[in-house]
Structures are given as C-alpha cells and as structure tokens.
Amino acid sequence: MKYVNGLYASLVLIMLVHLIDNTLLDNKYSGIAIFISLFIFLAGTMFFINAKNHIK
C-alpha cells in the first residue's frame, strides 16, 4: 500500500509544480518546472515498478 501512496504523492507533486509555475511564476520558469516534473515522474515510475514486483 505504501507504493500506491508514493505513486499518488508523486502525481500530486507534479500537479503542484505546474500550478505554482503557472500561477505564481507566470510561466517564467516552465523549462525548470518540466525538468523537476521529469524527476518526479521517474520517482513515480520506481514506485510503480516496486508495486508491480511486490504483487508477484
């Protein structure tokens, strides 16, 4: 269950990064936001792989 929570947390973090970039920073740092989202996505992928391997 902790893998599902980690996967959900990574989704929330990605949305939070884009929300902050769009509202507070007026898309001035969109490249940096995408770069941060990439690393959060890779962490979420690791949670998914661990959950998939844990079920087997």
N, C-alpha and C positions, 0 to 999 in steps of 0.2 A: 504494500500500500504506500510505502514511502516513495517508491519510484513514481507512482501516479501523482503524488503531491509535488514532487520535484518537477515533473513534466508540466503540471498546471502552473507552478510558480515561474517556470521559465517563460511560459506563454504570457503571464501577467507582466513580467519584467519587460518583454518585448513591446507589449502594448504601452506600458508606462514610458519607455524610452521614446517611442514615437509621439506619444501625447505631449510629453514635455518639449520635444523638439518642435512640434507644430504650434503649440500654444504659447509657451514661454519664450522660446528662442526664435520664433518666426521663420523656421526652416533655414536658419543661417548655418547650422551645423548638421545638415542632413547626411552628408557623407560619413561623418563620425558616428551618427546615430545608426546608420546602416551597418557600419563596421562593428559597433557594440552589439547590435542585434544578431550579427553573424555568429559571434562568440557565444551569445546566449542560446542561439539555435543549436550550435554544436553541443553545448552542455545538455540541452533538452534531448538531443539525439542520443547522447550517452545514457540518459535516464531511460529512454525508450528501449535501447538495446539491453540494458541491465534488466528491465522488467520482462522483456521477451525471453531472455535467458533464464530468468528466475522461475518462470512458469514451467519450463521444460525440466 
